[in-house]
Amino acid sequence: MELKGFLKRRNKRLIVLMAVLLLMLIAGCGGGGSSSTGYTGHIISGTVTLNGAALSGVFVTVQSNGIAAVTTDANGNYSVTNVPNGVYTITASLTGYSFSPSTSLSVVINGADVPGQNFTAAKGGKTNASLSGAYNMVSFDKTLPSVVSGTITFTSGNWTGTGMQMTIGSTQMPTVSGKGTYAVSATESSAGLFTLTPTTALGNTTATASQCIMSDDTNTVVCAKVGDMTDQYSLIAVKAGTSVYSTASLNGTYYMAIFNQSPGSSSQFGTLTCDGYGGFKFAATQGSSSAANQAVSQSGTYTVTATGTATFTPTSGTGMTCGMSADSNTLVCASMASANVQIGVAVKTAGSGYSNASLTGAYYASYLDSLSPFESGWLIGVPDGKGTMINVGVQGNSTGPSQPLTNSVPYSVNANGTFTIGATGSATQCGMSANKNTLVCAEVDKTTEQSILILIK
């Protein structure tokens, strides 16, 4: 009995001793940091903004001996938890954006959380090299008036225009060419702003520069002349494709805006539907400076060349010739053999699932306005995703210096992707592309004023 009791007591002491040794071993190996008695991690956090607004989806890394990665949420916030004491490097990245600080942030964790590690984002980092290759383009010049349609090619700060057709009034001119320079603004390279200066005529009667912007993906360009009292001018261009096009390349519904400066100038907004086999229908509302709004309806045939030129021939009325984007989702169009000097831009729509929240971020725009004195303008429009758009820009006119433009207007988006900008009864009618990055608009609710507005993201 005594031996058995002794063995029981000894076994208990061994078990306790082994448990203590195991706990010491766990404490000595675990916990991280410099503590040998366990560790509770800290938090590194911050916010990423673009033009003062939250930027979501930014990839943020925190690195020392190891690395942790998170993305910013809908409010632009990020948070890395359970960070041990030490020195860390924080970087932010997102395709198409640059960040300030441009390198990284360095922080020291020493027993406390470190909030406020913020980054400011800017779009792009564009240069002259960002524009490269052939773009299908149309331009409208108020002075003559004239329309030019053709191809503009960008190469290392120089541009050339080839295969260009020009109509002046009711006279179609021989094929014209043009050339000049372009320069991405050093102070606005993140936004893709640049100037386009002709050294020979491109429908312009003067060689003053136009203010331009390239889209985030550099596939679309819009320009307007706002610093020349004698010349009001707008240009829209889309990157041309290298694949072989066909009639089937145009298939589906496009929202289209058209500007016409024939006597009794007019603008139109509506839908262009292509069946993929060479048949089309166009249904629109036309506003006019000399009459009340009216419905416009056309149908007919279209042909597409292998290089992406589409010609629309209605059974009655004026047809148009268009250049297609590489993905066939955007058309830039002009009437070239008619007294109705006009241009149009069309974008393919998804047809459903849109709302006010579909419009967020900054859009850059070129517009033409028939209101005397005839205006061309360039602006930045910033919708808030809730129904209000703030516009800031410059408008040129033919009788005086350029004027600043600043206003705040309501907008309302329908589920099919059409929307209005402005007050009911005088609103501009618009449609958005499937990816919501290109907007086409026309003013058709005023007999005193006709306009076309093209916005790109």
Secondary structure by P-SEA (a helix, b strand, c coil): caaaaaaaaaaaaaaaaaaaaaaaaaaacccccccccbbbbbbbcbbbbcccbbbcbbbbbbbccbbbbbbbccccbbbbcccccccbbbbbbbccccccccbbbbbbbcccccccbbbbbbcccccccccccbbbbbbbbcccccccbbbbbbcccbbbbcbbbbbccccccccccccccccccccccccbbbbbbbcccccccccbbbbbcccccccbbbbbbcccccccbbbbbbbbbcccccccccbbbbbbbbbbcccccbbbbbbbbbcccccbbbbbbbbbccccbbbbbbbbbbbbcccbbbbbbccccccccccccccccbbbbbbccccccccbbbbbbcccccccccccccccccccccccccccbbbbbbbccccbbbbbbccccccccbbbbbbcbbbbbccccccccccccccccccccccccbbbbbbcccccccbbbbbcc
